[in-house]
C-alpha cells in the first residue's frame, strides 16, 4: 500500500496595514491646552532660527569691521594716528574702545587706561551677546513646556477611558499620541537652541579675546605717548 506524500503549501503572511503619522489630525483633535502649548513651542522654534540668523549676521559684520580696523591700526606708529583712525572707522568695536581711551584717558596712568579698556570691551561683549538669554531660556524651558502638554494629554486620555468605560487602543491611542507630540515639538525647539547658543557663545568669546589682546597693544601705545590725547582733542578724532 503506497502512502501519498503531502506537498507543503507556502502560506503568504498577511501584510500589515500601513500606518502613517498624521500630525495635522493629532493637532486638530487635541484639547485646547495642548493646542496652545504646541503653538507656543512652534513660536519658540521659529524664534530660535530667527535669533540665530540675526546673531550670525551681527558677528559677521563685527568681525569684518574689526578686521579692517586692526589691519589699519598695525600701521599706526603713534597714539595720535590711532585716535584719528578710530574717528574714521567708528563702526568697528576696536575703534569704540580706542575712542573711550581717548575720551576718558586724559592724564590717566597705565592702570586706569587698562580699566577704561576693560569697561569698553565689557560694553562690546554685552552688545554682542544681546538676545542670547532668549536662546538659553528656550533651550532650558522648551522641554518642560512640552512636558506640560504631555501630562495634560495623558490626563485627558484617562478622562476618555473613564467616559468610554474601556481601555481599548482606539480610545487611548489618539489621546496619548496628542500628548506625546508636544514633547517632540519641545525637543525640536530646545535642541537647535542649545546648539546655536553654544556655537554663538564660543564665537563671541573668541572675538572678545582677540579684542582684549588688541586693546592691550593700544593701551601700551597710548601709555607711551600720553601727550597725544591732549594734542588730538575731541574734535580731531
QUILIN-V741750 format. One record per residue. N is the residue number from 1. PHI is phi as a letter, one per 30 degrees, with the letter a starting at -180 (NA if undefined). D_CENTER is the distance of its C-alpha to the mean C-alpha in whole Angstrom. Layout:
# QUILIN-V741750
n=N phi=PHI d_center=D_CENTER
n=N phi=PHI d_center=D_CENTER
This chain:
# QUILIN-V741750
n=1 phi=NA d_center=86
n=2 phi=c d_center=83
n=3 phi=c d_center=79
n=4 phi=d d_center=77
n=5 phi=c d_center=73
n=6 phi=d d_center=71
n=7 phi=d d_center=68
n=8 phi=d d_center=64
n=9 phi=c d_center=62
n=10 phi=d d_center=59
n=11 phi=c d_center=57
n=12 phi=d d_center=54
n=13 phi=d d_center=51
n=14 phi=d d_center=50
n=15 phi=d d_center=46
n=16 phi=d d_center=43
n=17 phi=d d_center=42
n=18 phi=d d_center=39
n=19 phi=c d_center=36
n=20 phi=c d_center=33
n=21 phi=d d_center=30
n=22 phi=c d_center=30
n=23 phi=d d_center=27
n=24 phi=d d_center=28
n=25 phi=d d_center=31
n=26 phi=d d_center=30
n=27 phi=d d_center=28
n=28 phi=d d_center=31
n=29 phi=c d_center=33
n=30 phi=d d_center=30
n=31 phi=d d_center=31
n=32 phi=d d_center=30
n=33 phi=d d_center=27
n=34 phi=d d_center=26
n=35 phi=d d_center=25
n=36 phi=d d_center=24
n=37 phi=d d_center=21
n=38 phi=d d_center=21
n=39 phi=d d_center=20
n=40 phi=d d_center=18
n=41 phi=d d_center=16
n=42 phi=d d_center=16
n=43 phi=d d_center=15
n=44 phi=d d_center=11
n=45 phi=d d_center=11
n=46 phi=d d_center=12
n=47 phi=d d_center=9
n=48 phi=e d_center=6
n=49 phi=d d_center=8
n=50 phi=d d_center=9
n=51 phi=d d_center=6
n=52 phi=d d_center=5
n=53 phi=d d_center=9
n=54 phi=d d_center=10
n=55 phi=d d_center=8
n=56 phi=d d_center=9
n=57 phi=d d_center=13
n=58 phi=d d_center=13
n=59 phi=d d_center=12
n=60 phi=d d_center=15
n=61 phi=d d_center=17
n=62 phi=d d_center=17
n=63 phi=d d_center=18
n=64 phi=d d_center=21
n=65 phi=d d_center=22
n=66 phi=d d_center=22
n=67 phi=d d_center=24
n=68 phi=d d_center=27
n=69 phi=d d_center=27
n=70 phi=d d_center=28
n=71 phi=d d_center=30
n=72 phi=d d_center=32
n=73 phi=d d_center=32
n=74 phi=d d_center=33
n=75 phi=c d_center=37
n=76 phi=d d_center=37
n=77 phi=d d_center=40
n=78 phi=b d_center=40
n=79 phi=d d_center=38
n=80 phi=d d_center=40
n=81 phi=d d_center=38
n=82 phi=d d_center=35
n=83 phi=d d_center=35
n=84 phi=d d_center=36
n=85 phi=d d_center=34
n=86 phi=d d_center=31
n=87 phi=d d_center=33
n=88 phi=d d_center=33
n=89 phi=b d_center=29
n=90 phi=d d_center=27
n=91 phi=d d_center=24
n=92 phi=d d_center=23
n=93 phi=e d_center=21
n=94 phi=d d_center=24
n=95 phi=d d_center=27
n=96 phi=d d_center=26
n=97 phi=d d_center=26
n=98 phi=d d_center=30
n=99 phi=d d_center=30
n=100 phi=d d_center=30
n=101 phi=d d_center=32
n=102 phi=d d_center=35
n=103 phi=d d_center=34
n=104 phi=c d_center=34
n=105 phi=c d_center=36
n=106 phi=d d_center=40
n=107 phi=i d_center=42
n=108 phi=d d_center=39
n=109 phi=d d_center=40
n=110 phi=d d_center=37
n=111 phi=d d_center=36
n=112 phi=d d_center=35
n=113 phi=d d_center=34
n=114 phi=d d_center=31
n=115 phi=d d_center=30
n=116 phi=d d_center=30
n=117 phi=d d_center=27
n=118 phi=d d_center=25
n=119 phi=d d_center=25
n=120 phi=d d_center=24
n=121 phi=d d_center=21
n=122 phi=d d_center=20
n=123 phi=d d_center=20
n=124 phi=d d_center=18
n=125 phi=d d_center=15
n=126 phi=d d_center=15
n=127 phi=d d_center=14
n=128 phi=d d_center=12
n=129 phi=c d_center=10
n=130 phi=d d_center=10
n=131 phi=i d_center=8
n=132 phi=d d_center=6
n=133 phi=d d_center=8
n=134 phi=d d_center=8
n=135 phi=d d_center=4
n=136 phi=d d_center=7
n=137 phi=d d_center=10
n=138 phi=d d_center=9
n=139 phi=d d_center=9
n=140 phi=d d_center=12
n=141 phi=c d_center=14
n=142 phi=d d_center=13
n=143 phi=d d_center=16
n=144 phi=d d_center=18
n=145 phi=d d_center=18
n=146 phi=d d_center=19
n=147 phi=d d_center=22
n=148 phi=d d_center=23
n=149 phi=d d_center=24
n=150 phi=d d_center=25
n=151 phi=d d_center=28
n=152 phi=d d_center=29
n=153 phi=d d_center=30
n=154 phi=d d_center=32
n=155 phi=d d_center=34
n=156 phi=d d_center=34
n=157 phi=d d_center=36
n=158 phi=d d_center=38
n=159 phi=d d_center=39
n=160 phi=d d_center=40
n=161 phi=d d_center=42
n=162 phi=d d_center=44
n=163 phi=d d_center=45
n=164 phi=d d_center=46
n=165 phi=h d_center=47
n=166 phi=a d_center=46
n=167 phi=c d_center=43
n=168 phi=d d_center=44
n=169 phi=e d_center=41
n=170 phi=e d_center=41
n=171 phi=d d_center=40
n=172 phi=d d_center=38
n=173 phi=e d_center=36
n=174 phi=d d_center=34
n=175 phi=d d_center=33
n=176 phi=d d_center=31
n=177 phi=d d_center=30
n=178 phi=d d_center=28
n=179 phi=d d_center=27
n=180 phi=d d_center=25
n=181 phi=d d_center=24
n=182 phi=d d_center=21
n=183 phi=d d_center=20
n=184 phi=d d_center=19
n=185 phi=d d_center=17
n=186 phi=d d_center=16
n=187 phi=d d_center=15
n=188 phi=d d_center=14
n=189 phi=d d_center=11
n=190 phi=d d_center=10
n=191 phi=d d_center=10
n=192 phi=d d_center=8
n=193 phi=d d_center=5
n=194 phi=d d_center=7
n=195 phi=d d_center=7
n=196 phi=d d_center=4
n=197 phi=d d_center=4
n=198 phi=d d_center=7
n=199 phi=d d_center=8
n=200 phi=d d_center=6
n=201 phi=d d_center=8
n=202 phi=d d_center=11
n=203 phi=d d_center=11
n=204 phi=d d_center=12
n=205 phi=d d_center=14
n=206 phi=d d_center=16
n=207 phi=d d_center=16
n=208 phi=d d_center=18
n=209 phi=d d_center=20
n=210 phi=d d_center=21
n=211 phi=d d_center=22
n=212 phi=d d_center=24
n=213 phi=d d_center=26
n=214 phi=d d_center=27
n=215 phi=d d_center=27
n=216 phi=d d_center=30
n=217 phi=d d_center=32
n=218 phi=d d_center=32
n=219 phi=d d_center=33
n=220 phi=d d_center=36
n=221 phi=d d_center=37
n=222 phi=d d_center=37
n=223 phi=d d_center=39
n=224 phi=d d_center=41
n=225 phi=b d_center=42
n=226 phi=d d_center=42
n=227 phi=d d_center=45
n=228 phi=d d_center=42
n=229 phi=d d_center=40
n=230 phi=d d_center=43
n=231 phi=d d_center=45
n=232 phi=d d_center=42
n=233 phi=i d_center=41
n=234 phi=d d_center=38
n=235 phi=d d_center=40
n=236 phi=c d_center=40
n=237 phi=d d_center=36
